[in-house]
Amino acid sequence: QSVLTQPPSASGTPGQRVTISCSGSSSNIGSNNEYWYQQLPGTAPKLLIYRNNQRPSGVPDRFSGSKSGTSASLAISGLRPEDEADYYCAAWDDSLSGWVFGGGTKLTVL
Amino acid sequence: VQLVESGGGVVQPGGSLRLSCAASGFTFSTSGMHWVRQAPGKGLQWVAFIRSDGSNKYYVDSVKGRFTISRDNSKNTVFLQMNSLSVEDTAVYYCAKDLWNWGQGTLVTVSS
């Protein structure tokens, strides 16, 4: 059972906009920055979003993050077949004194 | 930024293993370093973090007392000493710089 809760799956067709949610609590998302990662099959995770809605250089602006209270969301617009991957949220947890990840969301591009 | 993990392998339950992560392409001595693991077919689990100067270390509860993270800033390397291993520790272990840049991982299999 992950501290951060994500839907196990999501899907969309090319060109669509999809969102992936990440539900936490006041000790993690509610008080700290959240991060989003993309993991393509057989590869290491890649940072997509940091500090709520900042993108590292090279990450397309099709990817965006937002936060409201103790929940965060990752939005992917203009969905492409190569976006098919697992997506994870993460945040520091003050109560646990450690980092926590969501269980991951498998995105399927139909 | 390049992070290269090594030291993984097959070990029996109760055994020990020491993972290494060689870093290059950035100022290692000013970067916090993490270990994150992923069991086969499962999600990511943060394992440990060490501050840039080694002054503070943090662990997930399930490895406290069994795993030790350390670093050698003169060799740009971070380590994870894993003792009393159990089958539940079987995973790909990634090292990560500030959770921004990640290595390709090293597989640890605990099996009799």
gemmi code that builds the backbone of each chain (N, CA, C; Angstrom):
import gemmi

chains = {
    "A": [
        ("GLN", (0.845, -1.182, 0.000), (0.000, 0.000, 0.000), (0.893, 1.249, 0.000)),
        ("SER", (0.822, 2.022, -1.073), (1.664, 3.199, -1.184), (1.088, 4.352, -0.388)),
        ("VAL", (1.970, 5.215, 0.122), (1.539, 6.400, 0.860), (0.830, 7.369, -0.071)),
        ("LEU", (1.336, 7.470, -1.292), (0.697, 8.305, -2.319), (-0.141, 7.391, -3.210)),
        ("THR", (-1.385, 7.804, -3.463), (-2.308, 6.950, -4.203), (-2.492, 7.428, -5.638)),
        ("GLN", (-2.204, 6.540, -6.560), (-2.412, 6.815, -7.988), (-3.349, 5.757, -8.556)),
        ("PRO", (-4.085, 6.127, -9.620), (-4.876, 5.101, -10.303), (-3.926, 4.130, -10.986)),
        ("PRO", (-4.216, 2.837, -10.981), (-3.288, 1.880, -11.584), (-3.166, 2.007, -13.090)),
        ("SER", (-4.199, 2.529, -13.738), (-4.145, 2.633, -15.186), (-4.866, 3.885, -15.682)),
        ("ALA", (-4.481, 4.297, -16.875), (-5.116, 5.398, -17.576), (-4.932, 5.139, -19.071)),
        ("SER", (-5.773, 5.742, -19.861), (-5.644, 5.543, -21.307), (-6.175, 6.743, -22.068)),
        ("GLY", (-5.763, 6.829, -23.327), (-6.223, 7.897, -24.196), (-5.826, 7.597, -25.622)),
        ("THR", (-6.396, 8.331, -26.521), (-6.055, 8.169, -27.930), (-5.098, 9.277, -28.352)),
        ("PRO", (-4.351, 9.080, -29.412), (-3.414, 10.114, -29.866), (-4.085, 11.466, -30.040)),
        ("GLY", (-3.423, 12.483, -29.513), (-3.949, 13.836, -29.595), (-4.770, 14.254, -28.399)),
        ("GLN", (-5.251, 13.286, -27.629), (-6.076, 13.601, -26.463), (-5.241, 14.165, -25.327)),
        ("ARG", (-5.946, 14.690, -24.324), (-5.336, 15.144, -23.080), (-5.759, 14.175, -21.979)),
        ("VAL", (-4.773, 13.696, -21.234), (-5.068, 12.801, -20.121), (-4.463, 13.377, -18.845)),
        ("THR", (-5.086, 13.061, -17.740), (-4.543, 13.483, -16.451), (-4.400, 12.269, -15.546)),
        ("ILE", (-3.358, 12.308, -14.732), (-3.085, 11.259, -13.762), (-3.037, 11.907, -12.385)),
        ("SER", (-3.792, 11.377, -11.452), (-3.879, 11.982, -10.125), (-2.947, 11.297, -9.138)),
        ("CYS", (-2.633, 12.024, -8.084), (-1.759, 11.525, -7.021), (-2.292, 12.109, -5.708)),
        ("SER", (-2.841, 11.246, -4.885), (-3.456, 11.706, -3.649), (-2.551, 11.407, -2.464)),
        ("GLY", (-2.298, 12.435, -1.661), (-1.431, 12.260, -0.507), (-2.062, 12.787, 0.759)),
        ("SER", (-1.248, 13.418, 1.579), (-1.731, 13.947, 2.854), (-0.998, 15.234, 3.192)),
        ("SER", (-1.335, 15.783, 4.362), (-0.728, 17.045, 4.773), (0.761, 16.910, 5.068)),
        ("SER", (1.234, 15.681, 5.301), (2.646, 15.506, 5.631), (3.528, 15.327, 4.398)),
        ("ASN", (2.927, 15.127, 3.244), (3.743, 14.970, 2.038), (3.347, 16.006, 0.977)),
        ("ILE", (2.403, 15.699, 0.127), (2.037, 16.642, -0.929), (1.517, 17.948, -0.356)),
        ("GLY", (0.810, 17.863, 0.751), (0.224, 19.059, 1.340), (1.230, 20.075, 1.839)),
        ("SER", (2.465, 19.659, 2.066), (3.455, 20.573, 2.630), (4.799, 20.549, 1.913)),
        ("ASN", (4.920, 19.725, 0.908), (6.192, 19.618, 0.173), (5.953, 19.553, -1.334)),
        ("ASN", (7.034, 19.789, -2.066), (6.940, 19.727, -3.519), (6.782, 18.288, -3.987)),
        ("GLU", (6.033, 18.135, -5.052), (5.892, 16.794, -5.611), (6.656, 16.703, -6.927)),
        ("TYR", (7.006, 15.506, -7.273), (7.765, 15.212, -8.471), (7.022, 14.149, -9.278)),
        ("TRP", (7.201, 14.210, -10.587), (6.609, 13.209, -11.474), (7.686, 12.585, -12.345)),
        ("TYR", (7.559, 11.272, -12.530), (8.533, 10.522, -13.309), (7.825, 9.693, -14.381)),
        ("GLN", (8.534, 9.522, -15.472), (8.092, 8.641, -16.546), (9.068, 7.481, -16.623)),
        ("GLN", (8.545, 6.273, -16.685), (9.403, 5.108, -16.840), (8.947, 4.300, -18.041)),
        ("LEU", (9.733, 4.343, -19.079), (9.469, 3.533, -20.260), (9.871, 2.092, -19.958)),
        ("PRO", (9.280, 1.139, -20.651), (9.584, -0.279, -20.356), (11.066, -0.580, -20.430)),
        ("GLY", (11.582, -1.211, -19.372), (12.968, -1.646, -19.337), (13.998, -0.545, -19.142)),
        ("THR", (13.538, 0.637, -18.773), (14.487, 1.743, -18.586), (14.354, 2.349, -17.194)),
        ("ALA", (15.309, 3.208, -16.845), (15.274, 3.898, -15.563), (14.242, 5.023, -15.600)),
        ("PRO", (13.711, 5.409, -14.449), (12.779, 6.547, -14.410), (13.449, 7.823, -14.897)),
        ("LYS", (12.612, 8.705, -15.460), (13.067, 9.992, -15.962), (12.224, 11.075, -15.309)),
        ("LEU", (12.877, 12.109, -14.778), (12.156, 13.204, -14.154), (11.399, 14.021, -15.186)),
        ("LEU", (10.105, 14.208, -14.946), (9.264, 14.994, -15.845), (8.917, 16.359, -15.258)),
        ("ILE", (8.535, 16.361, -13.991), (8.060, 17.562, -13.324), (8.692, 17.624, -11.940)),
        ("TYR", (9.125, 18.804, -11.530), (9.618, 18.992, -10.179), (9.054, 20.290, -9.624)),
        ("ARG", (9.086, 20.411, -8.324), (8.545, 21.600, -7.657), (7.170, 21.963, -8.208)),
        ("ASN", (6.321, 20.974, -8.241), (4.915, 21.117, -8.621), (4.706, 21.245, -10.125)),
        ("ASN", (5.333, 22.206, -10.783), (5.013, 22.397, -12.201), (6.199, 22.849, -13.047)),
        ("GLN", (7.414, 22.572, -12.563), (8.602, 22.931, -13.336), (9.064, 21.724, -14.144)),
        ("ARG", (9.532, 21.981, -15.358), (10.037, 20.916, -16.227), (11.536, 21.043, -16.409)),
        ("PRO", (12.265, 19.926, -16.246), (13.695, 19.962, -16.596), (13.830, 20.267, -18.092)),
        ("SER", (14.987, 20.782, -18.473), (15.209, 21.068, -19.889), (15.090, 19.774, -20.691)),
        ("GLY", (14.448, 19.885, -21.828), (14.274, 18.727, -22.695), (12.925, 18.045, -22.546)),
        ("VAL", (12.210, 18.337, -21.477), (10.876, 17.759, -21.300), (9.871, 18.647, -22.041)),
        ("PRO", (9.108, 18.068, -22.947), (8.166, 18.874, -23.735), (7.112, 19.545, -22.866)),
        ("ASP", (6.638, 20.709, -23.327), (5.621, 21.419, -22.551), (4.251, 20.760, -22.656)),
        ("ARG", (4.175, 19.618, -23.336), (2.935, 18.825, -23.329), (2.683, 18.242, -21.934)),
        ("PHE", (3.755, 18.180, -21.141), (3.656, 17.655, -19.792), (3.552, 18.820, -18.809)),
        ("SER", (2.577, 18.767, -17.917), (2.415, 19.826, -16.933), (1.910, 19.246, -15.613)),
        ("GLY", (2.245, 19.937, -14.541), (1.822, 19.478, -13.226), (1.031, 20.547, -12.510)),
        ("SER", (0.198, 20.086, -11.577), (-0.565, 21.014, -10.760), (-0.802, 20.370, -9.401)),
        ("LYS", (-1.174, 21.216, -8.452), (-1.423, 20.718, -7.096), (-2.561, 21.504, -6.470)),
        ("SER", (-3.377, 20.799, -5.705), (-4.431, 21.438, -4.938), (-4.530, 20.714, -3.600)),
        ("GLY", (-4.169, 21.411, -2.542), (-4.215, 20.812, -1.221), (-3.276, 19.633, -1.089)),
        ("THR", (-3.831, 18.466, -0.850), (-3.016, 17.268, -0.659), (-3.030, 16.353, -1.886)),
        ("SER", (-3.446, 16.885, -3.014), (-3.450, 16.101, -4.254), (-2.718, 16.827, -5.351)),
        ("ALA", (-2.120, 16.028, -6.225), (-1.406, 16.568, -7.373), (-1.868, 15.855, -8.625)),
        ("SER", (-1.614, 16.488, -9.759), (-2.000, 15.884, -11.028), (-0.933, 16.122, -12.073)),
        ("LEU", (-0.787, 15.161, -12.943), (0.074, 15.281, -14.122), (-0.845, 15.274, -15.332)),
        ("ALA", (-0.688, 16.268, -16.174), (-1.473, 16.335, -17.402), (-0.554, 16.152, -18.599)),
        ("ILE", (-1.010, 15.367, -19.548), (-0.285, 15.161, -20.795), (-1.237, 15.543, -21.920)),
        ("SER", (-0.868, 16.569, -22.658), (-1.706, 16.995, -23.771), (-1.094, 16.525, -25.086)),
        ("GLY", (-1.904, 16.487, -26.125), (-1.413, 16.029, -27.425), (-0.776, 14.661, -27.325)),
        ("LEU", (-1.485, 13.724, -26.722), (-0.952, 12.393, -26.445), (-0.318, 11.754, -27.675)),
        ("ARG", (0.851, 11.127, -27.455), (1.575, 10.452, -28.528), (1.804, 8.985, -28.170)),
        ("PRO", (1.975, 8.124, -29.148), (2.218, 6.698, -28.845), (3.430, 6.492, -27.934)),
        ("GLU", (4.435, 7.335, -28.082), (5.648, 7.178, -27.268), (5.460, 7.599, -25.810)),
        ("ASP", (4.290, 8.135, -25.482), (3.992, 8.484, -24.094), (3.540, 7.265, -23.298)),
        ("GLU", (3.341, 6.149, -23.993), (2.912, 4.936, -23.299), (4.031, 4.487, -22.365)),
        ("ALA", (3.751, 4.524, -21.068), (4.769, 4.282, -20.046), (4.090, 4.215, -18.685)),
        ("ASP", (4.912, 3.962, -17.669), (4.448, 4.052, -16.282), (4.821, 5.419, -15.731)),
        ("TYR", (3.927, 6.002, -14.964), (4.148, 7.329, -14.400), (4.023, 7.265, -12.881)),
        ("TYR", (4.972, 7.914, -12.198), (5.011, 7.884, -10.747), (5.078, 9.306, -10.185)),
        ("CYS", (4.383, 9.525, -9.078), (4.540, 10.761, -8.320), (5.391, 10.446, -7.092)),
        ("ALA", (6.012, 11.469, -6.528), (6.845, 11.298, -5.351), (6.877, 12.603, -4.570)),
        ("ALA", (7.128, 12.491, -3.269), (7.246, 13.673, -2.421), (7.960, 13.286, -1.141)),
        ("TRP", (8.536, 14.269, -0.488), (9.106, 14.066, 0.842), (7.955, 14.008, 1.835)),
        ("ASP", (8.054, 13.091, 2.804), (7.032, 12.974, 3.832), (7.623, 13.372, 5.182)),
        ("ASP", (7.073, 14.437, 5.767), (7.596, 14.955, 7.035), (7.412, 13.958, 8.173)),
        ("SER", (6.317, 13.228, 8.166), (6.036, 12.290, 9.262), (6.942, 11.072, 9.203)),
        ("LEU", (7.229, 10.606, 8.020), (8.064, 9.429, 7.839), (9.548, 9.775, 7.763)),
        ("SER", (9.850, 11.065, 7.587), (11.235, 11.499, 7.366), (11.859, 10.691, 6.244)),
        ("GLY", (11.147, 10.634, 5.154), (11.649, 9.913, 3.993), (10.822, 10.264, 2.777)),
        ("TRP", (11.309, 9.798, 1.645), (10.603, 10.036, 0.393), (9.581, 8.918, 0.166)),
        ("VAL", (8.464, 9.287, -0.430), (7.431, 8.309, -0.744), (7.059, 8.431, -2.213)),
        ("PHE", (6.750, 7.287, -2.815), (6.313, 7.240, -4.203), (4.868, 6.765, -4.268)),
        ("GLY", (4.190, 7.168, -5.336), (2.902, 6.582, -5.641), (3.107, 5.192, -6.206)),
        ("GLY", (2.038, 4.430, -6.291), (2.133, 3.068, -6.794), (2.346, 2.967, -8.292)),
        ("GLY", (2.202, 4.098, -8.974), (2.429, 4.100, -10.414), (1.145, 3.970, -11.215)),
        ("THR", (1.110, 4.618, -12.354), (-0.025, 4.559, -13.278), (0.483, 4.133, -14.638)),
        ("LYS", (-0.081, 3.056, -15.156), (0.309, 2.592, -16.488), (-0.567, 3.286, -17.518)),
        ("LEU", (0.065, 4.092, -18.357), (-0.667, 4.827, -19.385), (-0.621, 4.057, -20.696)),
        ("THR", (-1.784, 3.808, -21.242), (-1.903, 3.126, -22.528), (-2.416, 4.107, -23.566)),
        ("VAL", (-1.727, 4.181, -24.686), (-2.172, 5.019, -25.802), (-2.847, 4.102, -26.807)),
        ("LEU", (-4.158, 4.269, -26.917), (-4.976, 3.351, -27.714), (-4.823, 3.557, -29.213)),
    ],
    "B": [
        ("VAL", (25.678, 14.133, -16.804), (25.570, 13.363, -15.561), (25.558, 11.876, -15.905)),
        ("GLN", (26.428, 11.137, -15.263), (26.436, 9.688, -15.448), (26.529, 8.999, -14.095)),
        ("LEU", (25.655, 8.027, -13.909), (25.636, 7.241, -12.686), (25.666, 5.775, -13.083)),
        ("VAL", (26.658, 5.038, -12.568), (26.810, 3.640, -12.944), (26.837, 2.780, -11.687)),
        ("GLU", (25.783, 1.976, -11.546), (25.688, 1.085, -10.390), (26.397, -0.228, -10.661)),
        ("SER", (26.888, -0.823, -9.597), (27.510, -2.142, -9.693), (27.369, -2.850, -8.359)),
        ("GLY", (27.672, -4.150, -8.368), (27.648, -4.909, -7.126), (26.451, -5.814, -6.948)),
        ("GLY", (25.502, -5.733, -7.862), (24.339, -6.599, -7.747), (24.689, -8.045, -8.045)),
        ("GLY", (23.760, -8.925, -7.750), (23.987, -10.339, -7.999), (23.006, -11.188, -7.224)),
        ("VAL", (23.300, -12.472, -7.166), (22.446, -13.413, -6.449), (23.062, -13.697, -5.082)),
        ("VAL", (22.238, -13.626, -4.052), (22.704, -13.857, -2.691), (21.642, -14.658, -1.951)),
        ("GLN", (22.070, -15.470, -1.028), (21.128, -16.275, -0.245), (20.472, -15.434, 0.846)),
        ("PRO", (19.274, -15.815, 1.264), (18.636, -15.105, 2.378), (19.551, -15.075, 3.595)),
        ("GLY", (19.595, -13.905, 4.233), (20.483, -13.713, 5.368), (21.857, -13.206, 4.983)),
        ("GLY", (22.136, -13.180, 3.693), (23.444, -12.754, 3.225), (23.583, -11.254, 3.107)),
        ("SER", (24.744, -10.833, 2.618), (25.066, -9.415, 2.488), (25.541, -9.107, 1.084)),
        ("LEU", (25.394, -7.838, 0.726), (25.838, -7.361, -0.572), (26.153, -5.882, -0.431)),
        ("ARG", (27.145, -5.418, -1.166), (27.465, -3.997, -1.159), (27.355, -3.458, -2.564)),
        ("LEU", (26.457, -2.501, -2.739), (26.273, -1.844, -4.027), (27.122, -0.579, -4.086)),
        ("SER", (27.598, -0.265, -5.274), (28.339, 0.968, -5.511), (27.696, 1.731, -6.646)),
        ("CYS", (27.862, 3.024, -6.606), (27.363, 3.888, -7.682), (28.449, 4.916, -7.982)),
        ("ALA", (29.073, 4.791, -9.145), (30.119, 5.713, -9.558), (29.508, 6.873, -10.320)),
        ("ALA", (29.815, 8.088, -9.879), (29.213, 9.282, -10.455), (30.237, 10.091, -11.233)),
        ("SER", (29.773, 10.729, -12.284), (30.623, 11.617, -13.066), (29.763, 12.645, -13.770)),
        ("GLY", (30.404, 13.730, -14.206), (29.702, 14.743, -14.979), (29.059, 15.842, -14.163)),
        ("PHE", (29.262, 15.820, -12.861), (28.718, 16.874, -12.004), (29.556, 16.927, -10.735)),
        ("THR", (29.295, 17.950, -9.913), (30.047, 18.110, -8.673), (29.435, 17.202, -7.617)),
        ("PHE", (29.998, 16.025, -7.492), (29.436, 14.997, -6.624), (29.365, 15.466, -5.170)),
        ("SER", (30.385, 16.168, -4.717), (30.495, 16.522, -3.303), (29.431, 17.517, -2.844)),
        ("THR", (28.663, 18.086, -3.758), (27.604, 19.020, -3.382), (26.208, 18.464, -3.652)),
        ("SER", (26.131, 17.190, -3.991), (24.850, 16.583, -4.363), (24.401, 15.518, -3.379)),
        ("GLY", (23.122, 15.581, -2.993), (22.542, 14.500, -2.224), (22.322, 13.293, -3.120)),
        ("MET", (22.454, 12.097, -2.548), (22.334, 10.885, -3.348), (21.331, 9.931, -2.724)),
        ("HIS", (20.561, 9.284, -3.583), (19.527, 8.362, -3.145), (19.791, 6.969, -3.701)),
        ("TRP", (19.204, 5.990, -3.031), (19.002, 4.655, -3.583), (17.493, 4.407, -3.628)),
        ("VAL", (17.025, 3.943, -4.766), (15.617, 3.621, -4.979), (15.573, 2.231, -5.605)),
        ("ARG", (14.617, 1.418, -5.184), (14.552, 0.064, -5.725), (13.194, -0.222, -6.376)),
        ("GLN", (13.198, -1.235, -7.212), (11.984, -1.631, -7.913), (11.952, -3.145, -8.008)),
        ("ALA", (11.063, -3.762, -7.249), (10.900, -5.208, -7.303), (10.338, -5.600, -8.671)),
        ("PRO", (10.582, -6.805, -9.110), (10.117, -7.233, -10.431), (8.618, -7.013, -10.615)),
        ("GLY", (8.258, -6.256, -11.641), (6.859, -5.999, -11.939), (6.153, -5.054, -10.982)),
        ("LYS", (6.907, -4.436, -10.083), (6.309, -3.564, -9.073), (6.729, -2.111, -9.288)),
        ("GLY", (6.264, -1.249, -8.398), (6.561, 0.172, -8.491), (7.871, 0.549, -7.813)),
        ("LEU", (8.139, 1.840, -7.814), (9.358, 2.368, -7.224), (9.219, 2.490, -5.709)),
        ("GLN", (10.306, 2.175, -5.011), (10.335, 2.350, -3.565), (11.640, 3.037, -3.190)),
        ("TRP", (11.524, 4.206, -2.580), (12.698, 4.898, -2.079), (13.311, 4.095, -0.943)),
        ("VAL", (14.651, 4.001, -0.926), (15.330, 3.176, 0.062), (16.143, 4.010, 1.053)),
        ("ALA", (16.971, 4.915, 0.535), (17.868, 5.655, 1.423), (18.347, 6.929, 0.745)),
        ("PHE", (18.766, 7.874, 1.567), (19.303, 9.155, 1.097), (20.458, 9.569, 1.991)),
        ("ILE", (21.470, 10.174, 1.378), (22.597, 10.712, 2.135), (22.873, 12.127, 1.642)),
        ("ARG", (23.060, 13.041, 2.566), (23.343, 14.415, 2.196), (24.737, 14.521, 1.570)),
        ("SER", (25.003, 15.669, 0.982), (26.231, 15.849, 0.210), (27.491, 15.597, 1.022)),
        ("ASP", (27.463, 16.011, 2.296), (28.656, 15.835, 3.131), (28.564, 14.605, 4.012)),
        ("GLY", (27.530, 13.811, 3.822), (27.363, 12.577, 4.597), (26.859, 12.794, 6.008)),
        ("SER", (26.459, 14.038, 6.317), (26.090, 14.370, 7.695), (24.750, 13.786, 8.115)),
        ("ASN", (23.860, 13.605, 7.176), (22.537, 13.058, 7.494), (22.191, 11.922, 6.546)),
        ("LYS", (21.578, 10.909, 7.107), (21.158, 9.745, 6.329), (19.719, 9.406, 6.714)),
        ("TYR", (18.954, 9.002, 5.727), (17.566, 8.647, 5.958), (17.288, 7.311, 5.278)),
        ("TYR", (16.403, 6.532, 5.894), (16.090, 5.201, 5.378), (14.587, 4.939, 5.432)),
        ("VAL", (14.111, 4.115, 4.520), (12.747, 3.617, 4.633), (12.727, 2.629, 5.796)),
        ("ASP", (11.604, 2.556, 6.489), (11.522, 1.731, 7.694), (11.931, 0.279, 7.468)),
        ("SER", (11.573, -0.266, 6.321), (11.792, -1.694, 6.077), (13.266, -2.091, 5.974)),
        ("VAL", (14.167, -1.108, 5.848), (15.599, -1.440, 5.740), (16.412, -0.895, 6.896)),
        ("LYS", (15.775, -0.154, 7.781), (16.503, 0.423, 8.919), (17.130, -0.689, 9.757)),
        ("GLY", (18.392, -0.491, 10.102), (19.112, -1.481, 10.887), (19.749, -2.572, 10.049)),
        ("ARG", (19.381, -2.656, 8.774), (19.963, -3.682, 7.891), (20.813, -3.062, 6.774)),
        ("PHE", (20.392, -1.919, 6.259), (21.101, -1.254, 5.162), (21.818, -0.016, 5.688)),
        ("THR", (22.959, 0.280, 5.087), (23.699, 1.492, 5.427), (24.149, 2.186, 4.158)),
        ("ILE", (23.778, 3.450, 4.031), (24.223, 4.250, 2.902), (25.457, 5.036, 3.337)),
        ("SER", (26.424, 5.148, 2.436), (27.630, 5.919, 2.722), (28.159, 6.482, 1.412)),
        ("ARG", (29.149, 7.331, 1.494), (29.717, 7.925, 0.292), (31.175, 8.237, 0.497)),
        ("ASP", (31.901, 8.295, -0.606), (33.301, 8.697, -0.622), (33.425, 9.815, -1.641)),
        ("ASN", (33.422, 11.048, -1.158), (33.462, 12.192, -2.074), (34.790, 12.288, -2.818)),
        ("SER", (35.841, 11.663, -2.298), (37.122, 11.689, -3.009), (37.104, 10.752, -4.216)),
        ("LYS", (36.170, 9.796, -4.204), (36.066, 8.835, -5.310), (34.757, 8.970, -6.064)),
        ("ASN", (33.979, 10.009, -5.743), (32.698, 10.244, -6.424), (31.822, 8.991, -6.449)),
        ("THR", (31.732, 8.347, -5.319), (31.007, 7.082, -5.240), (30.100, 7.042, -4.013)),
        ("VAL", (28.914, 6.507, -4.205), (27.996, 6.277, -3.103), (27.785, 4.765, -2.990)),
        ("PHE", (27.601, 4.298, -1.773), (27.499, 2.871, -1.514), (26.181, 2.545, -0.794)),
        ("LEU", (25.785, 1.293, -0.911), (24.672, 0.790, -0.116), (25.084, -0.592, 0.398)),
        ("GLN", (25.379, -0.656, 1.691), (25.703, -1.932, 2.318), (24.400, -2.575, 2.775)),
        ("MET", (24.147, -3.769, 2.285), (22.888, -4.445, 2.580), (23.180, -5.741, 3.326)),
        ("ASN", (22.686, -5.831, 4.544), (22.876, -7.025, 5.386), (21.535, -7.671, 5.681)),
        ("SER", (21.585, -8.893, 6.155), (20.364, -9.639, 6.531), (19.325, -9.584, 5.425)),
        ("LEU", (19.763, -9.860, 4.232), (18.875, -9.753, 3.072), (17.781, -10.818, 3.108)),
        ("SER", (16.612, -10.432, 2.630), (15.484, -11.351, 2.530), (14.960, -11.332, 1.099)),
        ("VAL", (14.110, -12.291, 0.788), (13.590, -12.382, -0.585), (12.845, -11.110, -0.981)),
        ("GLU", (12.302, -10.416, 0.019), (11.574, -9.166, -0.251), (12.493, -8.046, -0.710)),
        ("ASP", (13.791, -8.226, -0.569), (14.744, -7.212, -1.012), (15.136, -7.398, -2.477)),
        ("THR", (14.634, -8.440, -3.105), (14.915, -8.674, -4.523), (14.346, -7.534, -5.361)),
        ("ALA", (15.216, -6.876, -6.118), (14.791, -5.700, -6.880), (15.946, -5.193, -7.736)),
        ("VAL", (15.608, -4.321, -8.659), (16.616, -3.499, -9.322), (16.845, -2.290, -8.424)),
        ("TYR", (18.107, -2.028, -8.118), (18.466, -0.906, -7.263), (19.068, 0.205, -8.126)),
        ("TYR", (18.443, 1.383, -8.048), (18.912, 2.548, -8.778), (19.556, 3.535, -7.811)),
        ("CYS", (20.644, 4.153, -8.222), (21.100, 5.326, -7.495), (20.634, 6.550, -8.274)),
        ("ALA", (20.407, 7.627, -7.550), (19.873, 8.833, -8.177), (20.456, 10.059, -7.505)),
        ("LYS", (20.803, 11.044, -8.322), (21.314, 12.320, -7.851), (20.126, 13.241, -7.595)),
        ("ASP", (19.896, 13.562, -6.337), (18.813, 14.481, -5.975), (17.460, 14.048, -6.532)),
        ("LEU", (17.317, 12.788, -6.887), (16.126, 12.231, -7.533), (15.868, 12.881, -8.894)),
        ("TRP", (16.884, 13.535, -9.454), (16.790, 14.125, -10.786), (17.322, 13.170, -11.839)),
        ("ASN", (18.574, 12.761, -11.646), (19.246, 11.890, -12.606), (19.411, 10.505, -12.000)),
        ("TRP", (19.161, 9.506, -12.832), (19.150, 8.132, -12.354), (20.136, 7.279, -13.150)),
        ("GLY", (20.721, 6.297, -12.454), (21.521, 5.304, -13.149), (20.621, 4.271, -13.795)),
        ("GLN", (21.223, 3.285, -14.421), (20.466, 2.240, -15.102), (20.084, 1.092, -14.183)),
        ("GLY", (20.627, 1.072, -12.997), (20.221, 0.083, -12.011), (21.072, -1.172, -12.017)),
        ("THR", (21.055, -1.850, -10.872), (21.735, -3.132, -10.736), (20.782, -4.098, -10.029)),
        ("LEU", (20.707, -5.307, -10.542), (19.728, -6.268, -10.053), (20.280, -7.045, -8.866)),
        ("VAL", (19.501, -7.061, -7.797), (19.815, -7.859, -6.618), (18.753, -8.948, -6.494)),
        ("THR", (19.190, -10.186, -6.474), (18.272, -11.316, -6.336), (18.620, -12.075, -5.069)),
        ("VAL", (17.655, -12.153, -4.177), (17.849, -12.895, -2.932), (17.066, -14.199, -3.048)),
        ("SER", (17.803, -15.285, -3.119), (17.160, -16.578, -3.344), (18.047, -17.699, -2.831)),
        ("SER", (17.389, -18.729, -2.349), (18.139, -19.900, -1.889), (18.300, -20.904, -3.031)),
    ],
}
model = gemmi.Model(1)
for chain_id, residues in chains.items():
    chain = gemmi.Chain(chain_id)
    for i, (resn, *xyz) in enumerate(residues, 1):
        res = gemmi.Residue()
        res.name, res.seqid = resn, gemmi.SeqId(i, " ")
        for name, pos in zip(("N", "CA", "C"), xyz):
            atom = gemmi.Atom()
            atom.name, atom.element = name, gemmi.Element(name[0])
            atom.pos, atom.b_iso = gemmi.Position(*pos), 0.0
            res.add_atom(atom)
        chain.add_residue(res)
    model.add_chain(chain)
structure = gemmi.Structure()
structure.add_model(model)
structure.setup_entities()
